[in-house]
C-alpha cells in the first residue's frame, strides 16, 4: 500500500488539511475548519482548528508538514504560554516602526542587502518593535518568538520537541539574513529589545525536523506562498500569479534578490532557491466592485466585459481602491478615466477586468527586471482566475501565453509534497504529475497596458 502524507494550510481564514498519496500527489481526503476573523488573534484558536481539520486524518498519515500565513508574530513566555494575541501579516499598526527599523539599518538599500527585502509593516520585526514600544511588559515576558506555521507544527510534534521552521517563512521576519540563510540575532534584539529563543532551521531543504507522537516524520513547513510554489512544482523562471483578496506574483529564482526600491520582496523558497514576490492590495475586489456597480453576477459580468473591445472604447481603470503596495501608493484611490455618455455597461466591465490585469502586469514586470530574464511560464491561480473574462484577457494584457492551473488547495498540497520529501529523505522533492493545466492564448493588446501606464504616470502623487 502506498504511503500517505498530510499537508496542512493554516491560513488567515481557516485550516485546510489534505491527505495525499505520497507517490502520485493524488488527493485522497480533505477537511477544513474556520479561524477567528481579525488582524489580532489568539494563536491557540489555530490549534483548535488544526485538531478539528487534521486530527481525523493524522493517524492515516506517514508524514506531515504545515504551510502557514507569513509574518505573523507569536510570542511565548518561558513556560511556552502565549504572552498576547498574535499580530497577523495584515495588521498595519507597525508601519512607523518598520520605517524606523529601515532607517536604523542604514536605509532601504542596506535593509534589502541585510534581509533581502525593504521592511514593511507586515514583517514580524516591525511588530516586535511595536510591542516593545507600546507594551513593554509583554515584550519583557517574550522568551520565544514563533511564526504561525511554527506554532502549529510544534503542536503536532511529540512532547519535548524544540520548535522548528524553514528558511522560506523565516525570510519574511526581518531578522533572517538571506545571504547566510541564518538568523540575525542583532536584528532580533534591535526589534524586541532583548534576545529570545528562535526556532531551529533545517540543515537542508526537505529535512524531517521532528516526529508526531506516533512517530510520523514532520517536515519543516514553510510560508503559504512558498508552499503554493512547491504545490505547483514551480521551477526557476516560473511565475505564479494568484488572484485572490490580494494579487501575488511570485517567481522562483536561483539568484538572491535585494531590491532597494522595495517593490520586490526577496524571500527564500522551500527548496533552497529564492522566491522574489510582488503584491497588490487590490485584486478580486476590483471585479466585485464592477459587479456591484452593474448589479450583475459573476457570469453576467464576464459576459459584459467580453462584449466590449480592447481598451473599452477609451475607458481605463487605475484600480487603487484601498491604496496600493505595488506600486507603493498607500494613500491612493481608484481612478476611472475616459468616461463619456457613449460609455456602456460593457465598457465599464471591460475596464475593470483590464485594470485588474494591468495591475498584475505591473507586478510581473519588476520580477522580470530583477531576475534579468523573461518568465518561462506564467501560471494563473486563485479564485478570480475562474472568471471567464480574466481567462480570456490575461494573455492579451500580459502579451504572452498564460497557463491556467486547475482549481486546488496549493498551499496544503505543497505542504503535503514537503511531507513526502521528508518521508523519502531524498535530495529533491518527489515529482508529482498534476493534471488539468490549460494554456490560454490571445492576441496581445499592448495599447491597453500603454493607456494604463499613462494614466498611472499622470496620477502619481494624487490621493
C-alpha positions in Angstrom: 0.0 0.0 0.0 1.4 3.4 -1.0 2.3 5.8 1.9 0.1 8.8 2.5 1.1 12.2 3.7 -0.8 15.1 5.3 -0.4 18.7 4.1 -1.9 21.4 6.3 -2.6 25.0 5.3 -3.0 27.2 8.4 -4.2 30.4 6.6 -5.6 33.7 7.8 -9.2 32.4 7.4 -9.1 28.7 8.0 -7.2 25.4 8.3 -7.3 23.1 5.3 -5.9 19.6 5.5 -5.3 17.3 2.6 -4.5 13.6 2.8 -2.4 12.8 -0.2 -0.9 9.8 -1.9 2.9 10.3 -1.4 3.9 8.7 -4.7 1.4 10.4 -7.1 0.2 13.5 -5.3 -3.4 12.4 -5.7 -5.7 14.0 -3.0 -7.5 11.2 -1.0 -9.4 13.2 1.6 -9.9 16.9 2.6 -11.1 18.6 5.7 -11.2 22.2 6.9 -12.1 24.4 10.0 -12.6 28.1 10.3 -10.3 30.6 12.1 -11.4 33.7 14.0 -11.6 36.9 12.0 -9.4 39.9 12.6 -5.8 41.0 12.3 -5.1 40.2 16.0 -5.9 36.6 17.0 -5.3 34.3 19.9 -3.0 31.7 18.2 -4.4 28.9 20.3 -7.5 29.1 18.1 -5.3 27.8 15.3 -4.5 24.7 17.3 -8.2 24.0 17.9 -8.8 24.4 14.2 -5.9 22.1 13.2 -7.2 19.4 15.7 -10.6 19.6 14.1 -9.5 19.6 10.5 -6.3 17.5 10.6 -6.9 15.3 13.6 -9.1 12.6 11.9 -6.5 12.4 9.1 -3.3 12.5 11.1 -3.5 8.8 12.2 -3.6 7.8 8.5 -0.5 9.9 7.5 3.0 8.5 7.3 4.4 12.1 7.4 3.0 15.6 7.8 4.0 19.3 7.1 2.4 22.7 7.6 2.2 25.7 5.4 1.0 28.9 7.1 0.3 32.6 6.7 3.6 34.5 6.6 4.9 37.1 9.0 2.5 36.6 12.0 4.0 37.3 15.4 3.5 34.6 18.1 5.1 35.5 21.5 5.5 32.8 24.2 6.8 33.1 27.7 9.5 30.9 29.4 6.8 28.2 30.0 5.6 28.2 26.4 2.4 30.1 27.2 1.0 32.7 24.9 2.0 36.2 26.0 -0.5 38.2 23.9 -2.7 37.7 20.8 -0.7 37.2 17.6 -0.4 40.2 15.3 -1.0 39.0 11.7 0.5 39.9 8.4 -2.4 42.3 7.6 -2.1 44.3 10.9 -0.5 47.5 9.7 -0.2 49.4 13.0 3.6 48.8 12.9 4.2 50.8 9.7 6.0 53.6 11.6 8.2 51.0 13.4 9.0 49.4 10.0 10.1 52.7 8.6 12.2 53.4 11.7 13.9 50.0 11.5 14.8 50.6 7.9 16.4 53.9 8.8 18.3 52.3 11.7 19.7 49.7 9.3 21.1 52.5 7.1 18.2 53.0 4.6 16.4 50.8 2.0 19.5 49.6 0.2 21.2 48.4 3.4 18.0 46.9 4.6 17.5 44.9 1.4 21.1 43.8 1.5 20.7 42.6 5.1 17.4 40.7 4.9 16.6 40.5 1.2 13.7 43.0 1.3 12.9 46.5 2.4 10.9 46.0 5.6 7.2 46.9 5.7 4.5 46.7 8.4 3.7 43.0 7.5 7.2 41.9 8.7 7.5 40.3 12.1 10.3 42.5 13.3 8.2 45.6 12.9 5.5 44.0 15.1 8.1 43.2 17.7 9.2 46.8 17.8 5.6 47.9 18.2 5.1 45.6 21.2 8.4 46.8 22.7 7.3 50.4 22.4 3.7 50.1 23.3 3.5 47.0 25.6 6.9 46.8 27.3 5.7 44.3 29.8 4.6 41.9 27.1 7.9 42.4 25.3 9.8 41.6 28.5 7.9 38.4 29.0 8.5 37.2 25.5 11.1 34.4 25.8 10.3 32.8 22.4 9.2 34.2 19.0 7.5 31.9 16.5 5.7 32.3 13.2 2.2 30.9 12.8 3.2 27.7 10.9 6.0 27.1 13.5 3.4 27.2 16.3 1.1 24.7 14.6 4.0 22.4 13.7 5.2 22.4 17.3 1.7 21.5 18.4 1.7 18.4 16.2 5.2 17.3 17.4 5.9 14.8 20.2 6.3 16.3 23.7 9.7 17.7 24.3 10.4 18.7 20.7 12.1 22.1 20.2 10.3 24.4 17.8 11.5 24.5 14.2 10.9 26.4 11.0 12.3 26.8 7.5 14.3 29.5 5.6 11.3 30.4 3.4 9.0 31.6 6.1 12.0 32.8 8.2 12.9 35.2 5.3 9.8 37.2 6.0 10.6 38.0 9.6 13.0 40.9 9.2 15.7 39.2 11.4 16.8 36.5 9.0 19.8 37.1 6.7 19.1 35.6 3.3 22.8 35.8 2.3 23.8 33.4 5.1 20.4 31.6 5.5 20.6 32.1 9.2 19.1 34.2 12.0 20.5 37.6 12.6 20.4 38.0 16.4 21.4 41.6 16.3 18.3 42.5 14.2 16.1 40.5 16.6 17.4 42.3 19.6 17.1 45.6 17.8 13.4 44.9 17.2 12.4 43.3 20.5 14.8 44.9 22.9 16.4 41.7 24.0 17.3 38.2 22.7 14.8 35.4 22.6 14.6 31.8 21.5 14.0 31.3 17.8 13.0 28.0 16.1 15.6 25.6 14.7 16.4 25.9 10.9 16.9 22.8 8.7 20.4 21.9 7.6 19.0 21.1 4.1 15.6 21.5 2.4 13.3 18.6 2.8 14.8 17.5 6.1 12.5 15.9 8.7 12.6 18.2 11.7 10.6 16.2 14.3 8.1 13.4 14.6 4.5 13.1 15.8 3.7 11.2 19.0 3.1 8.2 16.8 6.5 8.6 15.1 5.5 10.1 11.7 8.1 12.5 10.4 7.2 16.2 10.3 8.7 18.4 7.6 10.0 21.9 8.4 6.9 23.5 7.0 7.0 26.9 5.3 5.1 30.1 4.5 2.0 29.9 2.4 3.5 31.4 -0.8 6.4 29.1 -0.6 4.1 26.1 -0.1 2.0 27.2 -3.1 5.1 27.3 -5.2 6.0 23.8 -4.1 2.5 22.6 -4.7 2.5 24.0 -8.2 6.0 22.4 -8.8 7.3 25.8 -10.0 10.9 25.8 -11.3 13.4 28.6 -11.9 11.8 31.3 -14.1 8.2 30.2 -13.5 5.9 33.0 -12.3 2.7 32.3 -10.4 0.0 34.9 -10.4 -2.5 34.5 -7.7 -5.7 36.5 -7.8 -7.5 36.4 -4.5 -8.2 39.2 -2.0 -4.8 40.4 -2.9 -2.7 39.8 -6.0 0.6 37.9 -5.6 3.2 37.5 -8.3 6.0 35.1 -7.3 9.0 33.9 -9.4 11.3 31.1 -8.5 14.9 32.2 -8.8 18.4 30.9 -8.2 19.7 34.4 -7.5 19.3 36.2 -4.2 17.1 39.3 -4.6 17.9 42.6 -2.9 15.7 45.2 -4.4 16.4 48.6 -2.8 13.2 50.1 -4.2 11.2 47.8 -2.0 9.0 46.7 -5.0 10.3 43.1 -4.9 10.4 41.3 -1.6 13.4 38.9 -1.7 12.0 35.8 0.1 13.6 32.4 0.1 11.6 29.4 -1.0 11.2 25.9 0.4 13.7 24.2 -2.0 17.0 26.1 -1.4 16.2 28.7 -4.0 14.6 32.1 -3.7 11.0 33.4 -4.3 11.0 37.1 -5.1 7.5 38.5 -4.9 5.4 41.5 -5.7 2.0 42.1 -4.1 -1.0 44.2 -4.9 -3.6 45.1 -2.3 -6.5 45.2 -4.8 -7.3 42.1 -6.9 -10.6 40.1 -6.8 -12.3 43.1 -5.1 -11.8 45.0 -8.4 -14.2 42.6 -10.1 -16.5 42.7 -7.0 -16.7 46.4 -7.4 -17.6 46.2 -11.0 -20.3 43.5 -10.4 -21.8 45.6 -7.6 -21.8 48.7 -9.7 -23.6 47.0 -12.6 -25.8 44.8 -10.4 -24.9 41.5 -12.0 -23.5 38.1 -11.0 -20.0 36.7 -11.9 -21.1 35.1 -15.2 -23.0 38.1 -16.5 -20.2 40.5 -15.5 -17.7 38.3 -17.5 -20.1 38.3 -20.5 -20.4 42.1 -20.4 -16.6 42.5 -20.3 -16.1 40.2 -23.2 -18.8 42.0 -25.2 -16.7 45.2 -25.3 -13.4 45.8 -27.2 -9.7 46.0 -26.1 -9.3 49.3 -24.4 -13.0 49.6 -23.5 -13.6 52.4 -26.0 -11.1 54.6 -24.2 -12.2 53.7 -20.7 -9.2 53.0 -18.3 -9.4 52.0 -14.6 -6.5 52.5 -12.3 -7.8 50.2 -9.5 -6.2 51.5 -6.4 -9.4 51.4 -4.4 -7.8 50.8 -1.0 -4.3 52.3 -1.7 -1.7 50.1 -3.3 1.5 48.3 -2.4 2.9 47.6 -5.9 3.4 50.5 -6.8 3.8 51.9 -3.3 0.8 54.3 -3.1 -0.8 53.6 0.3 -3.0 56.8 0.2 -4.1 56.5 -3.4 -7.7 55.8 -4.6 -9.1 54.4 -7.8 -9.4 56.5 -11.0 -11.8 55.7 -13.8 -10.6 57.8 -16.8 -12.3 58.4 -20.2 -15.9 58.1 -19.2 -18.4 59.6 -21.6 -22.1 59.4 -22.4 -21.1 56.9 -25.0 -19.6 54.5 -22.4 -21.6 51.3 -21.9 -22.0 48.8 -19.2 -19.9 46.5 -21.3 -17.1 49.1 -21.4 -17.2 49.5 -17.6 -17.0 45.8 -17.0 -14.1 45.5 -19.6 -12.2 48.4 -17.9 -12.5 46.6 -14.5 -11.0 43.4 -15.9 -8.3 45.1 -17.9 -7.4 47.3 -14.9 -7.0 44.2 -12.7 -4.8 42.5 -15.2 -2.7 45.6 -15.9 -2.1 46.0 -12.2 -0.8 42.4 -12.1 1.3 43.1 -15.2 2.8 45.8 -13.0 3.7 43.0 -10.6 5.3 40.7 -13.2 7.5 43.4 -14.8 9.7 44.1 -11.7 10.2 40.3 -11.2 11.4 40.1 -14.8 13.7 43.1 -14.4 15.1 41.9 -11.1 15.9 38.5 -12.4 17.1 39.7 -15.8 15.0 37.0 -17.6 11.6 36.7 -19.1 9.2 34.3 -17.3 9.4 30.7 -18.5 5.7 30.2 -17.7 3.0 32.5 -16.1 0.7 30.3 -14.1 -2.7 31.7 -13.1 -4.3 30.6 -9.8 -6.7 31.9 -7.2 -10.5 32.4 -7.0 -10.7 35.2 -9.6 -8.9 33.1 -12.1 -12.2 31.2 -12.5 -13.7 34.3 -14.3 -14.2 33.7 -18.0 -13.2 37.3 -18.7 -10.0 37.0 -16.7 -9.0 33.8 -18.5 -9.7 35.3 -21.9 -8.0 38.6 -21.4 -5.0 37.7 -19.3 -2.8 36.5 -22.2 -3.8 39.6 -24.2 -2.9 42.1 -21.5 0.3 40.1 -20.4 1.3 39.8 -24.1 2.1 36.1 -23.8 0.5 32.7 -23.3 -0.7 32.0 -19.8 -1.1 28.6 -18.1 -4.3 28.2 -16.1 -3.9 25.9 -13.1 -6.8 23.6 -12.1 -8.7 24.6 -9.0 -6.9 23.3 -5.9 -5.6 23.9 -2.4 -2.0 24.5 -3.5 -0.6 25.6 -0.1 -1.9 22.4 1.5 -0.7 20.4 -1.5 2.8 22.0 -1.3 2.9 21.1 2.4 2.0 17.5 1.6 4.8 17.5 -1.1 7.2 18.6 1.6 6.0 15.9 3.9 6.6 13.3 1.2 10.0 14.8 0.7 10.8 14.4 4.4 9.5 10.8 4.3 11.6 9.9 1.3 14.7 11.6 2.7 15.9 12.4 -0.9 17.9 15.3 -2.2 15.0 16.7 -4.3 11.2 16.7 -3.6 9.1 14.0 -5.2 7.9 14.6 -8.8 4.1 14.7 -8.9 2.3 14.9 -12.2 -0.5 17.5 -11.8 -3.3 17.2 -14.4 -5.7 19.7 -15.8 -3.4 22.6 -16.7 -4.7 24.6 -19.7 -2.8 27.0 -22.0 -4.6 30.3 -22.7 -3.9 32.1 -25.9 -4.9 35.6 -27.2 -3.6 38.3 -29.5 -1.6 40.8 -27.5 -3.2 44.2 -26.7 -0.2 46.4 -25.8 -2.3 49.6 -26.3 -4.3 48.6 -23.2 -1.2 48.4 -21.0 0.2 51.6 -22.6 -3.0 53.6 -21.7 -2.9 52.2 -18.2 0.7 53.2 -17.7 0.0 56.7 -19.0 -2.9 57.1 -16.5 -0.7 55.8 -13.7 2.0 58.4 -14.6 -0.5 61.2 -14.7 -2.0 60.3 -11.3 1.3 59.9 -9.4 1.1 62.0 -6.2 -2.7 62.1 -6.2 -4.5 60.9 -3.1 
